[in-house]
Amino acid sequence: MTPLTPAAPRAARVLPGTEEAVFIGRSLRHSLRNVDAMLMAVLLPVLLMLLFVYVFGGAFDPSGDYVNYVVPGIILLCAGFGASSTAVDVAGDKAAGIMDRLRTLPIRSWAAVTGHVVASLVRNLLATAVVIGVALAIGFRPSAGVGNWLLAIAVVAIYILAITYLFAAIGLATGSPEAANGYGFVLLFLPYLSTAFVGADTLPTWLRGFAEHQPITPVIETVRALLMGTPAGSAPALALVWLAGILAMAIVWSVILFKRQAGRR
């Protein structure tokens, strides 16, 4: 009688979220090692804030209250600088063949992108806290209570999440980290063409329309209203619509790119 062949052992089941947690930890460790990039993501917005407050602030607002106007825009500018590194990181993994290697393993390889996005969210919230601390030190005096602070932080976090997924999609779409850095840099100009630094009514007519109807402006006006008590109008609703649309578009675009590239290997 032929002896029975022992059944192959079953693969151990991985708890939900395990792969994502591993890649989040990986991305955070890479961030700690890349000190230069982290410093630039914080120092550049801080230097821009000091430049606008102390060099241009007197021309924009002779009363000396310009710091209270400009800080909400600087907060989003800081988030943009930090999130832009996600495009480079994702493109670097793709160029190095890490994404292709992950697709051959019995794991959700999409977790690598999720790891980059969540780690970027954590990094950027910490960088935002540093920028706000410096702003308070140079005279930023918000009138917000605890509830409005929490709402403002939530809006900033959603903004970071949306643009980080967008930068991740750019990283998947490009062929190299250098190209991803170049394409991502274009998006960093949007805050300059908004109400971050000056009111829309001071801009030329042809530029005013763009500044009033681009996605960054309602987000800035929402954060400004929450922190400074300025009239919000329709800005909160527009901000949520814009951010939800950008996030959904970026996720769908990323998934399409990921699956398309998986089919080419």
N, C-alpha and C positions, 0 to 999 in steps of 0.2 A: 504494500500500500504506500503510495507516494505521500511523504509528509507534507503537511500544509505549509505554504509559504507565509511567514508572518506579515501581517499588514503593515504598510508603511506608516510611520507615525504621522499624525496630523500636525500641520503647522500651528503653532501657538497663535491664538487670536490676539490681535493688538487692540488695546482699548481705544475707543474713539478719541481723536485729538492727540494721540501719542506722536504720530509723525509730525504734526504741526508744531507740537511743543519742542521736538528735537530740532527742527529747522529754525524755530524762533530763537532757541538757545544758541544755535550756530551763528545766526546773523548778529545777535547781540555780542557774542564773543568777538566776531570780526570787527564790530563797531568799536569795542574797547581797544582792540589792537591798532585800529586805524585812527589814532588820536588826531592826526593832522586834519582829516576830513571832518571830524566832530568839532574841532576847534573852529574851523572855517565856517561851519554851519551856524555857529553861535556868534563868533567874532564879527563876521561880515555884517549881519543885521544890526548888531550893537554899534558898530562903527558908522553905519548908515544913519542910525537913529541919532547918534551924537552929531554927525555932520548936518543933518536937517534941523536939529534943535538949536545948535549953537552957531552954525554958519548961515543957514537960510531962514531959520525961525524968525529972526527979527524982521526980515522983509515980508514974510508971509503973515505974521501976526505980531505987530509991535507991542501988544499988551503982555507978551511973554507966556501966553497960554497955549502956544503952538504944540508943546509937548503932549498936552491932553488930546489934541486932534490927531497927531501923527502916530501915536503908539499903537492903536488898533491895526493900522496898516502895516506897521513894522512887525507886529505879531504874525500876520499872515505871510509877510515877506520871509520871515525866519522859517516858517513852516515849509515854504516853497523851496528854499535853499536846502533844507534838510531832506525833503522828500526827493529832490532831484537825484540824490546819490543812489536811490533805489534803481533807477534806470541803468546806471553804470554797473551796479552789483548784479542785477539780473542778466544783463548782457554779458558780463564777465563769466557767470556760471554757464551761460549758453555757449560762449566762445571756447571755454575750457572743456566742453563736452560733459559737464556735470549733469545737465538736464537729460542728455541722451542716456547717460549711465543710470540715472534714477528711473528712467522708463523701463529698464530691464529688470528692476527689482520688484518684489511683491509688496510695494508700498504705493501710497498715493503720491506720485511725483509732483502733482500740483501743490503739495504741501510746501515745497521749496519756495514757491512764489508767495504763498501765504506767510511763510516765515519771514521773508524779506519785508512784506507789508506791515506785519504786526511789530516787528523790531523797529521799523522806521517810525511807526506811530509812537512807540515808547521813547525813542531817541528825541523825536521832535517835541513831544510834550515836556521833556526835561529841558531841552533847549529853549522852549517858550517860557518856561518858569524862570530861567536865567535872564532872558530878555526883559521880562516883566520886573524882575528884581532890580535890574539896572535902571529901568524906566522909573521905578519908584524912588530910586536913589537920586535921580536928577530932576525930580519935581513932578512926576506923573501922579495926579491925585484923582482917582476914580471915585465916583459917588455910589457905586454899586454895593448892594448888600450881599449877604452870603448866597442867597438864591440866584441873583443875577450873575454873580461870579461863576456859579456852577453851570448856569445856562450858557454863559460865554465860553467856558472851557469846553462844554459839550459841542458847541458850534465849531470851535477851532478843531476839536478832535474829529468831527465828521468831515471837515474840510481837509484835514491831513489825510484821513483815510481815502477820500475820493481822489485827491491828486496823487497820492502814493500808488494807488492801483493804476492810475493813468500813466504814471512814470514806469510802473512795472510792465505795462503793455508796450510802451515805447522801447523798453529794454528787450522785450521778446521780438519786436518788429525789426530791430536794427541788427546789423551784422557784427558790430564790435562795440566795446565800451566807449571808444572815442566818438563814434557816431551817435550813440545813445546820449552822451554828454552834450553833444552839439544840439541835437533835436530838443532835449530837455531844457536847455538853456533858453530857448525861444519862449517857453511858457513862463519863465521867470520875469519877463518884461510886462506881463499883464498887470501886476499891481501898480506899475508906474503909469499905466494908462487908465487908471481908475480914480476914485476919490481918496486914495490912501494918503496923498501928500497935499493936495489942494482940492477945493470944491469944484464940482463939474461946471459951475457957472463962470469960472475963471478961464475955462478952456476955449479954444476956437470952436466955432459952431460945428465944423465937420468932425472934430474930435470929441466934442461933448456928447454927441449921440452915441458914439462907441463906448465912451466911459460910463454912460448911464445905463447901457444895456448889455454890458459884458458880465460874466458870472462873478467876478471878484468884488465888484462894487456893492451888491446887496449883502454879501457876507461881511464886508468891512463895515457897512452901515449898521448891520445887525449887532456886531460886536461893539461898535461905538455906542449904539443906543443902550445896550445892556450895561456897559461899564460907565458911561458918562451921562446917561439919562437924556440923550438927545432924542428928538422925534424919530420913530422907527418907520412909520408909514407902512408900506407894503414890503419893505426890505426883508423881514423874517420869512414871509411866505415865498418870496422870489428866491431867497437864499436856499431854502430847503428844496425847492423844485430844481434849481440849478445843480445843487450838490447830489441830490438823488439821481438826476439824469446823468451827470458825469460819472458817478459811481457805477450805475447800471451799465452804461456804455463801455466803461473801462473794463469791467469784469467780463462782459460778453466778448469784447475784442480780445482780451487776454486768453479766454478759453478757446476762441476760434484759432488764434495764432498757435496756442499750445498744441491743439489737436492736429492742426495742419502740419506743423513741424514734426509731430510724432509720426505722422503717416509717411514722411519722406525718408525716415531713417532706413 
